[in-house]
């Protein structure tokens, strides 16, 4: 059974990521922002610096905390003006492989582009940089630490350039690409250490990949999501978005107006309620779950899928065909949770290379 499970895992991995003993292949890095140690270190300083928000109230790390695998512990995070968001802050672990990059957009395909939203967006203010660029750039230029870091990363003239905040954005992208998670107990199990996970987690992994539950169909490969690509497998999955039957607000398939799903970008009715498949790596520390943080625990997530959705959403006409009801015994439910917990990478949560430099 172990050999059969391993074969299944690596077959699924081949669909999304090439794998070698649980190690991830290189991510796709844009030509105009090659990853360097200097850029990563600059990005780490910026990531934890509240001076990057217009009123110095929050940093990137306010919504993406290392102890939560660079996710948040609340359903929706607060921006610099204490305005709540409408989408749950996703984990940044392995964001280098994420494709697409956001919950409900198929068009944003680079971290550099995605960062424009939280940094400069005005429809929902997060960092609130728009209109405050000069003040924020001035803070960076007045800090001796940044004088050295910008020079090391982008050259002696970088900090004085009018494009200093673009360089900051590129450094942030480089830092987040460094947040690679691939050393969980389950990775050790895949590498051949049969003692790395419990018997319960092993049984749970077999359930996860079974045709009866079919979890591995959407949460595919070593990143446990269809929404991924790499140098080894550069082609994006054709359908990394699914409607999981959470809502049907009007009896015609709609989701709440604040977060309607992919339909907001495409205008296509069947895209209502469709959101990106999240990775399950480190899922034990990234609660609450779903695009709006409306599901509290892993056990609740399992119950939701077993029921084929929630409330009126169970009969949503656009609900994914992959979401089939199933039944579990209490011991099977516990086994599945044990498997999901075995995907937690403690090294990522504690690595000083990713920690607050200030």
N, C-alpha and C positions, 0 to 999 in steps of 0.2 A: 504493500500500500504506500509506503514512503516513496519508493521509486516511482510509482505511478503518479503520486502527488507532485514530486519534483519535475517529472516530465511535463505534467500539465502546466505548472508554473512557468517553466522555461519556454514552453510552446506559446503561452499567453504573452510572455515577455518579448518574444520575437515579433509579436504583432505591434508592440509599441516601443520597446527598448531592447537593444542587444544586451545580453547579460553574461557576466563571467564571475561565477561564484558570488553572486549578489552585488557585485560592484557595478555602478552605473557607468554608461559610456559618456564621452564628452558631450556637453550641451552645445547647441548652436549659438555662436556668439557673433554679433554683427561686425562687419569689417571695419566700421567706423568707430568701434569702441572695444578694442581688444582688451582682454582682462589682464591687468598687471597687479603685482603685489601693492604697488604704490596707490593705484586707483582704488583697490579694495580697502586699504587702510584709511584713505581719505573718506571713502564712502561710509566706513564704520563710524568715524567721528561725526559725520553729517547725520547719519541715521539716528544717533542718540542726542542730537543737539536741538534744544527747544528754540534756539535763536533762528532756526530755519522757518518757523511759523511767524506770521506777520506780527502777532502780539506776544511772542515768546511764551506761549501757553502750552504747546504740545510739541513733541517730536514724532518722527516716524515710529519710534519704538513705543509710543503711548498706545498705539492700536495694534502693534505687532511685537509682542513680548517674548523674549527668548524662552522663558519657562513654559510658555504655552505653544512652543514650536513656532514662534513668531506669528501667532494669531492673537485674538483677544478673548477674554473670559466672559464678555457680555454679548448680548444678542446683536446689538449695533453700537458702534463706537461713537464718541463725541468728537466733533471737530474743534478747531481753535476757539470758536465762539460758543462752544457748548451746544451747538446744533447737532442733534442725533442724525446719524446716517440712516439709510434704509436697507443696506445690505451688510450682512455679517462680514467682518474683516477676516479674510482667508489666511491660512498658514502660508508663510513665505518659504517654508522648507521645500527645496527642489523647484522653486519658481523658475530656475534656469531652464527647466524642461517643459514648463507649462505652455500649452498651445491649444486653445486660445488662453489669454491671460486673465480675463475677468469673468465674473459670474454669467453675464448675459450679453457679450459682444463677440462676434466672430471675426471682427475686422482688426482688432488690436493684436498685433503679433510680435511686439518687442517690448521688453521691460522699459526701455527708454521712452517709448510712446505712452505706455500705460501710466508712467509717473507724471505725465502732464496733468492728469486728472486730479490726483490728491494734492499736487503742488500748486497748480494754477487755476483749478476749477472754481467757478463762481456760483453755479446753480446750487451746489451744495459745498459750502466752504469747509475744507479740511485744514490745509496749511495756510491758505489765504494769501498766497504770494502776489497775485495779480494786483497791480497798483502799488505794491510795496517792494518792488524789486530793488530799488536803489537803497532803501533802508537795510534790507536783508543782506545785500551785497556788501554794504558798508560794515556790517557786523563781522562778516567773514574777513574782510580786508584789514580790520583793526586787531585781529587775533594773530599773534606770532606763530601759534601752532599751525594755523591754516596757511600762513605765508610759506612755511616749509612744506606742508603737505601738498598744496596745489602745485608748487614748483616741482616737487618730485613726481607728481602724477601727470602734469600737463605742460610743464615748462615754466620758465622764469616770468613770463608775461601773463600767465593764465589768470592770476588773481586780479590783475588790473584790467583785464579784458571786459568788454561789454557783454561777452558771452559767459561770464563767470557762473551764472546760475545754470546754464546749459552744461558746463563742465561738472557742476555739482550734481546735476541729474544723471549724467553719465557715470560719475563715481558711485552714486547710490545704486545704479543698476549693476555695477561691478560687484559691490558688496553683497547685494541680495543674490547674485549668481553664486556667491561663495557659500551660501547656506544649503549645503548638500547634506542630505540625510540618507545614509545607506548602511548604518551599523546597528540595526535593531537586533534583538534576539532571533527574529525570524530570518534575517539575513544570515546570521551565523548558522542557523538550521539549514538553510539552502546551501551554504558552503560546506556542509557535511557534518556539522556538530549536532548529532541527534539528541544531545542532552540540553541544547540551548533553550528549548521551549518545553513547557509541561505537556504531559499526556493530554490534558484537557485542551490546550491550545492546538495540539496536533490534530485532535479530533475536530476541533473547530475549523482548522484550515481545510480539512477534507470536506466539511459541510460547505464552506465558503466556495470551493471550486466544484461542488457537485452540480449536476444538472437539475437537481431538485430545488436548489436555491438560486443558482445562476448568478451569484454576486460577482464572480470573476469576469463576466461578460462586459459589464460597464466599468468595473474597477480592475482594468486589465494591466498586465505587465508588472514590472518591478516597481513602478510608481503608483500602481493601484488606481489608475484613472485612464480613461480613453483620451483625455485632454492632455496629451503629452507628445513630444517628439524629441529627437536627438540627432547627433551626427550619424549615428548608426541607422536610424530610422527617421529620416527628415520629413516624410510625408505626414501631414496632419490626418488624424482620423476623420472620417466623413461625417460622423454624428456624435460629437462629444457633448451634446446637450440633451437633457431629458426632462420631461414633466413627470414628477414623482407623486402626483395625486394629492398635493397638500391643500389645494383650494379649488373651488368653482363658484365664484362670487355672483354670477348671474345666470347660472344654468346653461351657459353657452361656452363654458371653458375658460372664462377669464380668471386671472389672478388679481390680487389687490393692485390698485392703480399705482401705488408708490414703487412697486417692483413687479412689473407684469411679465418679465422674462424676455427671451430673445425677440419677441414680437415688437418690442420698442425699437429695435434696430431694423428689422426686416419688414414690418408691417404685414407679415403673413399670419393668418389666423391660427394655423396649426402650431406656430411658434409660441403661442401663449403658454406661460408657465414653464417654458423650457429653460433650464439653467445648466451651466457647466458641471460635469461630473467631478467632484473634488477627489483629491488623493486621500487614501485612508492611512497613509503613513502618519504616525504620531496622533492618530485619531483619539486616543485615550486622554490627551491633554488639550484638545482643541474645542471642547464643548463651549457653548451650545452649537447645535448643528443645523444644517440646511442653509439656504441662501439668506434667510431672514433670522436665523438663530432661534427658530421657534420650537425646536426639539431639544430637550434638556440633556438626555443621557444616551449612551450607546444602547442600553437596553430599550429605551424609547424608540430609537432609530430602527432597531430590529423589529419591534412590535409594529411600527408604522409600515414597514415593507411586508411583513407577514400578513397584515390586513389589507394590503393593496392600496394604501393611501390613508387619508384622514377625512372624516366627515363627508361633505359633498364632493370633495376631491376624488374620492374613490371611484366615482362614475364620470369623472371629467372626460369628455370626448377626446381630448388630446393627450391623455395620460399615456406614458410610454408603454409600448407592447412588452418591453423587457420587464415590466413590473408585474410579476405574477404572484398571486397569493400563495402562501405556504403555511404549514403548521410545524411547530417545534415543541418538543418536550422541555421541561424546565432545565434538565441537564444539558440538552443540546443548545439551548439559549445561553447557558453559562459557558459552554465550550466555545461558542462563536465569539462571545465577549472576550474570553481568554485569548483567542487567536488575535483579535483586533488589538488587544493590549500588547501582544508580542511584537507589534509593529512600531512600538515606541523606541525612539533612538535617544537614549539617555545622554550620549555624548553631545548631540546637537543642543540639548537643553542646558548643558553645563559648560560647553567649550568656551574657554576664555578668549579665543580668537574671534568670537562673535559677540562678545559682551560689551557693556558700556565702557567706553574709554575715558569718560569724564569723571 
